[in-house]
Amino acid sequence: MAARSNWWARNWPWLVLALVGGTVRLWWLATVDTQPVTDFGWYFDRAVGLAQGMGYTTPLGHTAYWPPGFPLFLSLVFRVFGPSLLAAKAANALLTLLCGVLCSAVGFRLTGSRWLGFAAGLVTVLSPGMVAYSGVIASEPLYTCLILGSVYLVLWAQGYPRWGYAGFLAGLATLVRPQAILVPLALAAAPGPQAEHRKPKRWAAVVLCLMVALTTVTPWVVRTWRSHGVVAFVSLNGGDNLWIGHNASATGRYQTPPGKPDTPAGEVANERESRQAALQAIREDPGHSFRLVPAKIAATFASPSDVPYWAFQTTPGKVVVPGMDRQRDLFLAVRSASTVFNVGLLIGAGLGLLAGVLTPSGRRLIVVALPQIVLTAFVAALFFGNGRFALPTIPFQALLAVAGLASVAEWAGKLTPPDPDRYGYNGLG
């Protein structure tokens, strides 16, 4: 009985998160029949082709336009369960659930408090974005899960091997979204053990992490060179992304790029032309590009309408105005909940940042969470803003909010920061 009681005491946060989050996701998937449209449909089709042994192709030939990581992942799911929309949704639902569990584990690792870790995980699991994207065939849940896994491994790093494993996960995340190649730099300030016999040299560990990430990506770079005749880092949509954020009519938000790449040669030519047009626009009016930065940040972090818009695309193969059918009331409720959550989490993260810097417990959370949010903001400022880009920051915003609670608990004498030299010896719990 005592052993069972101790097991529950160690593992209750992950079990409760799995139960609550799983129940909510089952209800959501049974209630809202989201259909894959635009790039979500494109990812789904490429995954089906990969599962059927056709390679990463379109009907007109090999493609490298969008990153391959998410279709490759889905293709593995399809090889096991067969290609179906239900299998894809179930995979994303499990990924969003795992994001909450990993966020909770990171919070516990940094504070030593299961309750604080649970709070961060619960915010993540029940966030409208994570729930809704259980049914949206998007790459963000996989990307978020890989980044959280990389963070957790680094917090567990008693030596170089785990930094290497973290680099491998960062490399896989880079195949999902190329910005992840910067994650090893964002991990540089993460707390680690202090004892010299356990403490790797930080600069060497970061370099190792980065080199492993680059090595993980290299086979895909070689494949693109062989299929397209160019050396490209992960994908060939970088020119379009740059043009979207830097052209005479740019607003900071997404707009349809001018090219329509259909063939390998078309993808290469389009990338080159879009990139040159964007660079020309920057040279001609750099002030315009600079003035768009606040709009890009706002479009990324203050666009709660993104969640219900894509979640309620329920017409196969066609983008529609959401909320115009029998589910209008639910659509409006989700839109309101998304707005309230979005604003509340931003305020909570801001307050947590201010209070967290005052105590060791809060600072541990900040140096892990803030760089990941800054990385997302940097990419948005460089290219363009999109509410979907902020989804991977939800766990890190939750950790920032918990940083304030950690400081309050430490001031009250209810929390003692964990011994960093014990990282990695107590398991997940």
C-alpha positions in Angstrom: 0.0 0.0 0.0 2.8 2.4 0.9 4.6 1.7 -2.5 1.3 2.4 -4.3 0.8 5.6 -2.4 4.4 6.8 -3.2 3.9 5.9 -6.9 0.7 8.1 -6.9 2.5 10.9 -5.1 5.3 10.9 -7.7 3.1 10.6 -10.8 -0.3 12.1 -10.1 0.3 15.3 -12.2 1.0 13.4 -15.5 -2.0 11.0 -14.8 -4.4 13.8 -14.1 -3.2 15.8 -17.1 -3.6 12.7 -19.3 -7.1 12.0 -18.0 -8.4 15.6 -18.2 -6.7 16.5 -21.4 -7.7 13.1 -23.0 -11.4 13.6 -22.1 -11.5 17.1 -23.5 -9.8 16.0 -26.8 -12.2 13.0 -27.2 -15.1 15.4 -26.9 -13.6 17.9 -29.3 -12.8 15.4 -32.0 -16.3 13.9 -31.7 -17.9 17.4 -31.9 -15.9 19.4 -34.4 -15.1 17.7 -37.7 -12.2 19.8 -38.9 -11.1 19.2 -42.5 -7.6 19.7 -43.8 -7.6 22.7 -46.2 -4.8 24.8 -47.7 -1.3 23.8 -46.4 -2.9 21.4 -43.9 -4.4 19.4 -46.8 -1.1 19.6 -48.6 0.7 18.1 -45.6 -1.9 15.3 -45.4 -1.6 14.4 -49.1 2.2 14.4 -48.9 2.0 12.1 -45.9 -0.3 9.7 -47.7 2.1 9.6 -50.7 5.1 8.9 -48.4 3.2 6.1 -46.7 2.5 4.6 -50.1 6.1 4.7 -51.1 5.8 7.6 -53.6 8.3 9.8 -51.8 7.9 13.4 -51.0 6.2 14.3 -54.3 3.3 16.2 -55.8 1.6 15.0 -59.0 4.2 17.1 -61.0 7.3 15.7 -59.3 9.5 15.9 -56.3 8.9 18.8 -53.9 10.9 20.7 -51.3 8.6 23.7 -51.0 7.4 23.1 -47.5 9.4 21.4 -44.7 9.1 17.6 -44.7 9.2 16.8 -41.0 5.5 16.7 -40.3 4.5 14.7 -43.4 7.3 12.3 -42.6 5.9 11.8 -39.1 2.3 11.4 -40.3 3.5 8.9 -42.9 4.9 6.7 -40.1 1.5 6.9 -38.4 -0.2 6.0 -41.6 2.1 3.0 -42.2 0.9 1.6 -38.9 -2.8 2.5 -38.8 -3.5 3.2 -42.5 -3.9 6.6 -44.1 -6.9 8.3 -42.6 -8.0 11.7 -41.3 -8.9 10.0 -38.0 -5.4 8.6 -37.6 -3.9 12.1 -38.3 -6.2 13.8 -35.8 -5.5 11.2 -33.1 -1.7 11.6 -33.6 -2.0 15.4 -33.2 -4.3 15.0 -30.2 -1.7 12.8 -28.5 1.0 15.3 -29.4 -0.9 18.2 -27.8 -1.5 16.1 -24.7 2.2 15.2 -24.5 3.1 18.9 -24.8 1.2 19.5 -21.5 2.9 16.5 -19.8 6.3 17.7 -20.9 5.6 21.3 -19.8 4.6 20.0 -16.4 7.8 17.9 -16.2 9.9 20.9 -17.1 8.1 23.0 -14.5 8.7 20.4 -11.8 12.3 19.9 -12.8 13.0 23.6 -12.4 11.0 24.3 -9.2 10.8 21.0 -7.4 7.1 21.5 -7.0 4.7 19.1 -8.6 1.8 21.6 -8.0 3.6 24.4 -10.0 4.5 22.0 -12.7 1.0 20.7 -12.8 -0.4 24.3 -13.1 1.8 25.0 -16.2 0.8 21.7 -17.7 -2.9 22.2 -17.1 -2.8 25.6 -18.7 -1.1 24.1 -21.7 -3.4 21.0 -22.0 -6.6 23.1 -21.7 -5.6 26.0 -23.8 -8.1 26.5 -26.7 -5.2 26.4 -29.2 -3.9 23.0 -28.1 -7.4 21.6 -27.9 -8.5 22.9 -31.3 -5.2 21.9 -33.0 -5.9 18.4 -32.0 -8.1 18.3 -35.0 -6.2 20.6 -37.3 -3.6 18.8 -39.4 -0.9 21.3 -38.6 2.8 20.9 -37.9 2.8 23.0 -34.7 2.0 20.3 -32.2 4.8 18.1 -33.4 7.2 21.0 -33.4 6.2 22.1 -29.9 6.6 18.5 -28.6 10.1 18.1 -30.0 11.2 21.5 -28.6 9.9 20.6 -25.1 11.6 17.3 -25.3 14.9 19.0 -26.2 14.5 21.4 -23.3 13.7 18.6 -20.8 16.8 16.6 -21.9 19.0 19.7 -21.4 17.6 20.2 -17.9 18.5 16.5 -17.3 22.0 16.9 -18.8 24.7 15.6 -16.5 27.1 15.4 -19.4 27.5 15.7 -23.1 25.4 12.7 -24.3 22.1 14.3 -23.3 23.0 17.5 -25.0 23.6 15.4 -28.1 20.2 13.8 -27.7 18.7 17.3 -27.3 20.4 18.3 -30.5 18.9 15.3 -32.3 15.4 16.4 -31.2 16.2 20.0 -32.3 17.3 18.6 -35.7 14.0 16.8 -36.1 12.2 20.0 -35.1 14.2 21.8 -37.7 12.8 19.5 -40.4 9.4 20.6 -39.1 10.1 24.3 -38.9 13.6 25.5 -39.9 13.8 28.1 -37.1 14.5 25.3 -34.7 18.1 25.2 -35.7 18.5 28.2 -33.3 17.1 26.2 -30.4 20.5 25.1 -29.2 21.4 28.8 -28.7 18.2 29.4 -26.9 19.1 26.5 -24.5 22.5 28.1 -23.6 21.2 29.7 -20.4 19.3 26.7 -19.1 20.3 25.8 -15.5 22.4 22.7 -15.0 24.5 20.9 -12.4 27.1 22.7 -10.5 29.5 19.9 -9.5 32.5 20.0 -11.7 32.6 16.2 -12.3 29.0 16.4 -13.7 29.1 19.8 -15.4 29.9 19.9 -19.1 31.5 23.1 -20.5 28.5 25.1 -21.6 29.9 26.4 -24.8 31.1 22.9 -25.8 27.7 21.4 -25.0 25.8 24.1 -27.1 28.2 23.5 -30.0 27.7 19.7 -29.7 23.9 20.3 -29.6 24.1 22.5 -32.7 26.3 20.1 -34.6 24.1 17.1 -33.9 21.1 19.2 -35.1 22.8 20.1 -38.3 23.9 16.5 -38.9 20.3 15.4 -38.4 19.2 17.8 -41.1 22.0 17.1 -43.6 20.5 14.0 -45.3 17.5 16.1 -46.3 19.7 18.9 -47.6 21.5 16.2 -49.8 18.1 14.9 -51.0 17.0 18.4 -52.1 20.3 18.9 -53.9 19.8 15.7 -55.8 16.2 16.3 -56.6 16.3 20.1 -57.3 20.0 20.8 -58.1 20.4 23.4 -55.4 21.6 23.5 -51.8 18.7 24.6 -49.7 18.3 24.5 -45.9 15.2 22.3 -45.3 12.7 23.9 -47.7 12.3 26.3 -50.6 9.6 28.5 -49.3 12.0 30.9 -47.5 11.9 33.4 -50.4 8.1 33.5 -50.3 8.1 34.0 -46.6 10.6 36.9 -46.9 8.5 38.5 -49.6 5.3 38.2 -47.6 6.9 40.3 -44.9 8.8 42.7 -47.1 7.0 44.1 -50.2 5.4 47.4 -51.0 1.9 46.2 -49.9 3.1 44.2 -46.8 1.0 44.6 -43.7 2.9 42.3 -41.3 0.3 39.6 -41.7 0.2 36.7 -44.2 -0.7 37.4 -47.8 -0.6 35.1 -50.8 2.9 35.2 -52.4 3.1 35.8 -56.1 4.6 32.5 -57.3 2.9 29.2 -57.8 5.6 26.6 -57.8 4.4 23.3 -59.3 7.6 21.5 -60.4 11.1 21.2 -58.9 12.4 23.7 -61.3 9.5 26.0 -60.6 10.2 25.8 -56.8 13.8 26.8 -57.3 13.0 29.7 -59.7 10.2 30.9 -57.5 12.3 30.9 -54.3 15.0 32.9 -56.1 12.7 35.5 -57.6 10.7 36.0 -54.4 13.8 36.4 -52.3 15.3 38.9 -54.8 12.0 40.9 -54.8 12.0 41.0 -51.0 15.6 42.1 -50.7 14.9 44.8 -53.4 11.9 46.1 -51.4 14.0 46.2 -48.2 16.7 48.2 -50.0 14.3 50.6 -51.5 12.3 51.3 -48.3 14.0 49.8 -45.2 11.8 52.0 -43.0 8.7 50.3 -44.2 10.0 46.9 -43.2 11.1 48.2 -39.8 7.8 49.8 -39.1 6.0 46.5 -39.7 7.7 44.8 -36.8 5.1 45.7 -34.1 2.3 44.6 -36.5 4.1 41.3 -37.0 4.5 40.7 -33.3 0.9 41.6 -32.7 -0.3 39.3 -35.5 1.6 36.5 -33.9 0.8 36.9 -30.2 -2.5 38.8 -30.2 -4.5 36.9 -32.9 -6.8 34.6 -31.0 -9.1 34.4 -34.0 -6.6 32.1 -35.7 -7.7 29.1 -33.6 -11.5 29.1 -34.3 -10.9 30.0 -37.9 -9.0 26.9 -38.8 -10.7 24.6 -36.3 -14.1 25.3 -37.9 -13.1 24.6 -41.5 -15.5 21.7 -41.8 -16.1 21.6 -45.6 -13.7 19.1 -47.3 -11.3 20.7 -49.8 -12.8 24.3 -49.5 -12.0 27.3 -47.3 -15.2 28.7 -45.9 -16.3 31.5 -43.6 -16.4 29.6 -40.3 -19.4 29.7 -37.9 -22.0 30.0 -40.6 -23.6 26.5 -40.0 -25.3 24.7 -37.2 -22.2 25.0 -35.0 -22.3 28.7 -34.9 -22.9 28.9 -31.2 -19.9 26.7 -30.5 -17.7 28.6 -32.9 -18.6 31.9 -31.1 -17.9 30.3 -27.7 -14.5 29.0 -28.8 -13.7 32.4 -30.3 -14.5 34.1 -27.0 -12.7 31.5 -25.0 -9.6 31.9 -27.2 -9.6 35.7 -26.8 -9.9 35.5 -23.1 -7.3 32.8 -22.8 -4.9 34.6 -25.1 -5.1 37.9 -23.3 -5.0 36.2 -19.8 -2.0 34.2 -20.6 -0.1 37.1 -22.0 -0.9 39.1 -18.8 0.0 36.2 -16.6 3.3 35.7 -18.4 4.2 39.4 -18.2 3.4 39.5 -14.4 5.3 36.2 -13.9 8.3 37.7 -15.7 8.3 40.7 -13.4 7.9 38.7 -10.2 10.0 35.8 -11.3 13.3 37.7 -11.7 13.3 38.4 -8.0 13.9 34.8 -6.8 16.1 31.8 -7.9 13.1 29.7 -8.5 11.5 32.3 -10.8 14.7 33.0 -12.6 15.2 29.3 -13.5 11.9 29.2 -15.2 12.5 32.5 -17.0 15.9 31.6 -18.5 14.3 28.5 -20.0 11.0 29.9 -21.2 11.8 33.4 -22.3 14.4 32.6 -25.0 11.9 30.2 -26.7 9.3 33.0 -26.9 11.9 35.5 -28.0 13.0 33.1 -30.8 9.4 33.0 -32.1 9.1 36.8 -32.0 12.4 37.1 -33.8 11.3 34.9 -36.6 8.0 36.7 -36.9 9.7 40.0 -37.0 12.1 38.8 -39.8 9.3 37.3 -41.9 5.7 37.9 -41.1 3.2 37.5 -38.2 0.7 34.6 -37.9 -1.3 33.5 -34.9 -0.4 29.9 -35.6 3.3 30.7 -35.0 2.5 31.4 -31.3 1.0 28.0 -30.6 4.5 26.5 -29.7 5.0 29.4 -27.1 1.9 28.4 -25.1 3.8 26.0 -22.8 6.6 28.6 -22.3 4.2 31.4 -21.6 2.6 29.1 -19.0 6.0 28.5 -17.4 6.6 32.3 -17.3 3.3 32.7 -15.5 4.3 30.0 -13.0 7.6 31.8 -12.4 5.6 34.5 -10.6 3.9 31.8 -8.4 7.2 30.2 -7.7 8.6 33.5 -6.5 5.6 34.0 -4.2 6.0 30.5 -2.8 9.7 31.0 -2.2 9.0 34.3 -0.4 6.5 32.6 1.8 9.0 29.9 2.6 6.9 27.2 0.9 9.3 26.4 -1.9 13.0 25.6 -1.9 14.7 25.5 -5.3 15.9 21.9 -6.1 19.5 21.0 -5.9 20.7 21.2 -9.5 23.2 18.4 -9.0 20.3 16.0 -8.4 18.9 16.7 -11.9 18.4 13.4 -13.7 18.4 11.1 -10.7 14.7 11.3 -9.8 13.1 10.3 -13.1 10.2 12.2 -14.5 8.7 12.8 -11.1 
